[in-house]
Amino acid sequence: MELQTLTYIVVGFTFATYIGIAIWARAGSTKEFYVAGGGIHPIANGMATGADWMSAASFISMAGLIGFSYQGYGGSVFLLGWTGGYVLLAMCLAPYLRKFGKFTVPEFIGDRYYSNTAKVVAVICLILASVTYVIGQMKGIGVAFSRFLETSYEAGLTAGMVIVFIYAVLGGMKGITYTQIAQYVVLIFAYTIPAVFISLELTGNPIPQLGLGSTLVSDGTYVLDKLNQVVTELGFAEYTTSTRGSTLNMFVYTMSLMIGTAGLPHVIIRFFTVPSVKGARQSAGWALVFIAILYTTAPAVAGMARLNLMSTIEPTPGNYLAYDERPQWFKNWEKTGLLQYEDKNDDGLIQYSARADNEMVKVDNDILVLANPEIAKLPNWVIALVAAGGLAAALSTAAGLLLAISSAISHDLLKGIIRPDISEKAELNASRIAMGFTVLLAGYLGFNPPDFAAGTVALAFGLAASSIFPAIMLGIFYKRMNTSGAVAGMLSGIGVTLFYVFQHKGIMFVKSTSFLGDMDPNWFLGIEPNAFGAVGAVVNFVVAFAVCKMTAEPPKHVQDLVDFIRSPHGAGESSSH
């Protein structure tokens, strides 16, 4: 069966499954819409969290970043930061937020800091981070559709919007949770099966994580030694030793992704869906297990895919492939514009080099995982599965983000501040209307994306790290923190981060052609904009403490609430506050 037909069948089947689940699990109350009724099993919630978390950036872009922009070792910032955040969630946030027992992050901040002002600021920070994050998901949907279903980017994005709208608006968190479980199964098989095939083909070892450290079947050379040889011959830095900037930049970037993970509202809200505090902690543990399956595979995918890509273009050193003899996968990706060729010296050969004046092929990071099965000449069903997996990753995270945004609008603003007396039915309808408008906004930003998927995602983590994470941490662990300190901290943290990012607007996102020589000397202490969220978090903490010390302490009932949240007694129950 030809690839396009098979892809339509596989993708169509997964879409039908998602819609069927949404109809079956349709939310009938606000509690089901916001937190799936609070009765999801920890293992199921862990799997749904994994899908919610592993976005287009994880599935489509991360291996490309490791393989190209961050050259192997430098990509460890993503692996350590994005997984380390779940340790913070499990230990420092999830159990306490679950015991508090409310629906959303702004609701916690509003009640803990006894202020509608604090709640509104939290909503603004949530929307800024979530909208920035959802741009990357929409770009991922458009890229996957345009290549594999051979539609235009715009048509693919529109189809993705319709699918998300149907199952997110119908099912709310209840429908999204069960849909995300199905999406996790799709995306993890789509990511690991090609990796197993390629590892087996190159090294004879079917386990990609071990294959990366094994020898090649062809000549007995270790995979990483061969990759080092290939990239250095083309003028790139050695794959196994290169970093992105200074050690300080690497450390700060890792911290920004870690605390950004722990501060992202669409991830935090998942821990309100389990029945107990113990379940929240277990969910975080299971989520880390499910995420680790993909994240430990990503370095192998990055290394082997880059080796395959370069070996296809340049079979032996100096023996370049003629453009007229380029393989079919090259032609397929040229149509998308994500792979570009320019014959600068009119010799008709495809040359790929780190030197810009000699670079005749430009490869977008985002194609590495999606093109990997085609480059390796894997069966069509594997290629179709990868298409379905990329769409599942983007759709699952987009749905979680859209729910977080619509909940902030309908529950925290409408119900919490504007119309406290609104009926449950009216609130549920308002939630669905807010979701619809949010889908349209996300679609507009997808049609006009500021840059490639992982760049916008990294910025979203910085915004969450600099605003939401410190406010929650201080709310749980520092009884003395008051409204003035929390509000001043959130505004200063996100303000400093946004100022730094837009001050360096021209180099805000890391391009596929950016390497060590492109670091801007005007960056503060050599810290790149996408890593600045950790600095913003420090500013948040410092300002919050300073303002808090100069203003009145919180009322006694609020301090008692903090004691209750942190008390181990009755850990299986949620708060009635």
N, C-alpha and C positions, 0 to 999 in steps of 0.2 A: 504494500500500500504506500502511495506517495506521501511525503512528509507533511505537506499542508493538510491533506485530508485527515491523516492520523492525528495531527495536532488539534484540528477542529474537534475531532471526536473526544480526545482526552480532555481538552480544556472545557468543552461543552458539558461533558459528564461531571467534572468537578464543580462547574458553575451550577448545574442542576442540583447537585448534592447540597451546596451551600444554601440555595433558595429553599429547597425542601426542608432542611433543618430549621431554617428561620420560620417557616410556616408551622412546623411541628412545635417549635419552642417559643411561639409568639408570647410576648410579655402582656400580662393582663392587669398588672398593677405597677405603681411607680417603683416599688421595691424590686420587682422582677426586671423592670426596665433599667434601673440604675445599678443594682448589685446582684442580679440573677436570683433574687429571693434569699440570698445569704446561705444557701445550702449546698454549694458545689463541693464535691469531694476534693481533698488536697491534691491527690495525684492528677485528677482531671483538671483541676485549676492550674497545677504546675505545667501541664501540657498546653493548656490554653494560654498561659502566661508566656510560655516559650514561643508560641506562634505570634502572640501580641508583640513580643519583644523583637523577634527575628524578622526585621523589616526588609524592604528592598535594599537598604544599605548593607545589612548582614548577608543576605542571599546573593545580591547582584554585585554590590560595590566593594565589600570588604576584601575579598580575595584579590580584586584588581588593585586596591590600595596597597596590600601587602606585596603583590607581585610587581607593581610599577612604581608608584609615587614614593612609597616608604621602603622599597627594596628589601623585603625579607625582615630582618631584625627590627627595622624601624616600625614595622606593622604591629609589633608586640603591644604598642599603646592601645590598640583596639581590643586585642584579646584580653589583656589584663584589665583595662578600664571597664569594658562592657560586662565582663564576668564578675570582676571584683565588686561591682556595684550591688550584686545580689547578696554578697556577704553582709554588706551594710544594711540592706533591706531586711535580711533574715534576723540580724542581731539587734539592730537599732531602731527600725521603723515599723515593720509589718505587724509584730505582735501588739505594739502599743496602739497603733492606729485601729487595729481590729477590735481591741478592747474598748476603745472610745465609742465604736459602734455606729458611726454616721455613714453617710453615702459618699461624700466627696472630700477632696483635699481642702478646697476653700471653706467648706463647712467646718472642718476641724480647726482651721486657722481662725475663722470668724468666732467660734465658740471659745477656743483657747485664749484668744486675745480680746474676748468680750467686746467686739467692735465690728460694725458693718463696714467701716473704712478698711480695716485689715482684710475683710472678706473680699471687698471689691478689688483691692490691690492684688490679692492672690488670684482672683479671676483673670485680671489683666495679664499677670505673669504667666498663668496657665495657658491662656489663649495665644500669647506671643510664642511660647515654646512649642505648643501643639501645632499651631498653624505652620510654623517654620518646619517642623518635623514632617507634616503631612505633604509638603511640597515634594520631598524626596520620594514618597510612596507613589504619588501621582506620576512622577517622571518614570519610575520603575514600571508602572502599569503600561504607560505609553510605549516605552522601549520594547518591552516583551511582546506586546500586541503587534507593533509595527514590523518587527522582524519575523516572528513565527507564524502569525496569522496573515501576514502580508497585507495589512491594512495601513492606512495613514496613521501617523502618531495621534492626530486629533480624533479619528474614529475609534482607535483603541482606547484612548483615555475616556471618551464618552461612554463606551461599553462598560468600562470598569466602574465609572461613576454610577451607572444604572444598577449594576450588580450590588455594589456596596449600599446604595440607597435602599434597595429592596430588603436585603437581609438585616441591615442595621436598624432601619426604621421600624420594620415589623417586629423584630425580635428583641431589640434593646440589648442589654447586657446578657440576658438569658439566651437569646438566639445567637449573639456574638460568641458567647462562651463555647457552646457546642459546635458552632461553625469553625471556631479557631482550633478545636481539637481535630476536626477533619483536615483543616488546613495544615496543621503541624505534621500530620501523617504524610500528606502530599509533599510538603516542602522538604522534609527530612529524607524521604526516599529519593526525591529529585536531586538533592544535593550529594548524597552519599553514593548512589548507584554509579553515576559516571566516574566518581573518584575511585571506586573499587575497580572498575573496568580499566581505567588509565594506569592505576598503580600496578595492576596485574600485568598489563601490557608492557610497561616500562621496566619493572623491577621483578616481576614474578611473585610479588607479595600482595595479597588481596586486601590488606589492611593499610589504607592510605597513610595513617599516622606513622606506621612503621616503614612503609615504602619510601617516605621522604628521606629516611636515614639509611636506605639500602643502596645496593649497587645496581647499575643499569644492566639489563640482560644483554644489550648490544655490545658493550665493551668492558664491562666490569668496573667502570668508574662510578664513584658515589654520586648520587643525584645532585647533591648540593655542590660538590666539586665541579661537576660538569656545568652546572648552572653558573657558577662563579667564572669559569673559563669563558663561557659564551658571552656573558654580559660585559666582562672586562675587555674582551676583544672588540666589542662594539662601542667602547668608551664609557660605559656605565660603571658606577661604583660596585665593588664586590658585594654580591647578594647577601652573604652571611655576616657581614660586618658593618654595613652601612646603617646610618641612623638619620633621623630627620632633625637637623639642627643640633643644639647643645643638649647635654645631659639634663640640664634644668628644663628645657623645653619638653623633652620626652617625659620627665617626671610630672610636670604641670599638666601636660596633655592627658596623661593617664589619670591623674586625679580629677581633672575636669570631666572626663567620660565616666569615671567611677561615681562621683557624687551627683553627676547629672543623671545617671541611671537611677540612683536612689531618690531623685527628686522629680522624675517624670510622672505626671499625674495619671496617664493612661496605664502605667505599670502599677502604681500605688493602689489605684482603685480596685485592682484585681484581688487584693487582700481583704477587701470588704465582702467578697462573695463567698467566703468559707464560713462554716458555722461556729468556729471558735478561734481563740488566740493560738492554741496549739496547732490548729489547722493552718493558720496564716504562716507560722514558722515552717511547718512541713511543706507548704506550697512553695515557699521560697527555695527550700532545699531541692524539691523535685524539679522546679523550673531550672535551677542551675544544672541539674543532671541532663535534662532534655536539651538545654542550650549548648552544653559542653559537647554533645555529639556533633553538632555542626561546627562549633568553634575550634575543636581540635582537628577537624578535617580541613578547615580553611587554609592553613599554611601549606598543606600537601597539595590542595587544589591550586593555590597561587603558584607554588614553585614548579609543579609539573606542567601546568597550563602555559606558563611563560616559556618553559623549555620547549614544549611542543610548538608554540607559536613561532619562536625564533628559529627553531630547526626547520620549520616548514618554509619560512621565507628565505633562510640562508642555510641550505642543507650541509654545506661544509664551509669553513672560513674562506671568505673571498669569492665563493661560488654563489653569486646571487641569482635568484629566480627571475626569469623574464616575466614582465608584466602580462604579456599576452598568454603566458602559460600558468597564470595564477590559478589556484584551486577554487572550487565552487564556493567554499565557505567564505573566501575573500570577496568574491563577487556579491554574495548574499549580504554581507555586512556593509559593503560599499553603498548599497542602496539605502541604508538607514542613515548614512552620513556620519556614523560613529567610527568608521574606518576610512581613512582618506589617503590617497596616493597622489604625489606630485613628482613628475619626472624633471628634476632640476637640472640635470646635465644631459638630457636627451639621449640616454643610452638604452632606454627601454627596460632597465633592470629595477627590481624592487630592493631598495637599500634601507636598512633600519639602523639608526645610529643615535647616540646621545647628543651629538653635535647638531645644533639647530640648522646650521648652514648646509648640512649633509643629510638632513632628515627627510626622507622621501615617503615615509609611512607614518601616519599619526593614528595611534590606537587609543580610543577612549577607555578608561578604566572599566566602565560599566559593561563592556562586552565580554570580558575574560571568562566569567563563569558561563554565560549564555552561549558563547561561541565554542567553549571548551569541547563539548561532545562532537561538534562538527569537525573541528580541527583534528581530533583524534580518530575520526571516521567511525564513530560508534553507530549502532543501529538507529533507525529512525524513531523507534518507540522510546529510546532513551532521550533523544532530542526533544520529542513531544512532551515527555515527562518533565524535563527541565523547564520548558515553557510554562507548564502548569504550576511547577514549583515556584518560579519567579513571580507569577501572578498571585499565588496563594500567599507568599510572603508579603507582597505589597498590599494586598486586599485586607489581610488579617490586621496588620498594624494600622492601616488607614481607618478601619472600622473602630478600633480601640481609641484612636485619637479623636475621631469624630464624635464618639460617645462622650469622651471627656469634655470636649468643647460644648456640646449641646447640653450636657448635665450642668455645666457651670452657668450656662445662660438660663435654662429653665428652672433648675432647682435652687442654685445659689443666688441668682439675681432676682428672677421672677418670684419664686416661692419664698426665698429667704429675706428679700428686702422690699420689692415693689408691691407684691400682693400676697401677704402671709396667709390670708384666708382663702386662697384659691382651692377649689375642690381637687381631689386626687385625679378624677377623670380629666378635668381641665388641664391639670399639670402634665398628665401623660400625653394629652394631645399637643400641648405646648412643646413638650420634649421632642415629639416627632416632627413638628414644624421646624423647631430649631435645628434638628438633625438635617432636614431637607435643605435649609439655607446654608448650613455648614458644608454639605456635600457640594453645593453650587460654588461656594467660595473656594473650596479645595480644588474643584475642577478648573476654575479660573486661574488659580495659581499654578496648576499643572500645565495649562496651556501657555503660561508665561513664566516658566521657572527661572529663578535667578542664576542657577548653575546646576551642576550634576548632582546626583542623589546624595552621595555620602557627604559632600560639602555642606549642604543645607542641614543634614542630620547632625553633623558635628556642632554646628552653630546652635541647634535646638538644645543639645546637651549643655552647652555653655550657659544658655539662658535659664534652664532649669537649675543648674548647679549654683548659679549666682543669686537666685531669688527664692525658690521654693524650698530647696533642701535645708539651708540654714534656719529658715523660719520653723520648719517642722522639728528639726533637731533641738533647737532652743525651747520650743514649746513642750517637748517631752522631758528634757533633761535639766532645764533651768527654770525653777519656779518663779524666780525674781523677774524673768523677762516679761515686759508689759507691752501694751498696745503701741506706744510711741516708739519703743526700741525696735519692735518687729516691723512696723511700717517703714520707719527710716532705713532699716537694714535692707529690706526687700527693694525699695526704690533706689537706694544707692548702689546695691550690688548689680541689679539688672541695668541701671543707668550707666555705670562705669563700663560694663561689658559691651553694651550696645554702642557707646561712644567709641571705644577702642576698635570694635569691628568696623564701623562705618568710617572711622578716621583712616583706616587702611582698606577702604572699599575696593580698590583696584586689585588687591591680592588677598581678598577675603577668603576665597576658596582655593583649594589645592588642585591644580590641573594635572591631567595625566602626563604633561610634558614638564612638570616642575620637579627639579631635583635640588640637591644640596646647594648648588650655586645660586639659587633663586631666593635665598632667605633675605628678607628686607633688613638692612642695617638699622632702620628706625624703629623696629619692634622693641618694646619694653623688655629689657634684659634678654632679648633674643626669643621672646615668647610669641608664637604665631597667634593670629586672631582666633582661630578655632579652638585654641587651648586656653583662652583667657578666662573662661568661666570659673576656673579654680581661683584665679586672682580676684574675680568679682565676688566669689564666696567669702574670701578672706575679708574683703572690704565690708561685705554684709555683716559678718560676725563682729568686726571691730566697731562699726557704726552702731549696731544694735546694742552692744554692751555699753558703749559710751553714753548713748541717749538714755538707756535704761537706768544707768546710775544717777542720772541727773533728774529723773522724773519719779513719780510716785509708784510704789510697788503694786502689783495686781491685788484685787480684792481677795479675801480669805477663801471664798468659795471656789475661786479659780485655782488657787494654790492647792486646795483640797482635791480638786479635779485632777491636777497633775499627780498628786500622791496616789489617787485611785488608779489612774492609767498605769502607773509604774509599779503598783503593788502586785506581787505574785499571787495573792489570794484571789480566788475566783477567776483564775486565768482562763477558764473555759467559757466564761460568760462575757457578754458585751455590756457596755455601759448603758445605763438608762437615762444618762444626762442629756 
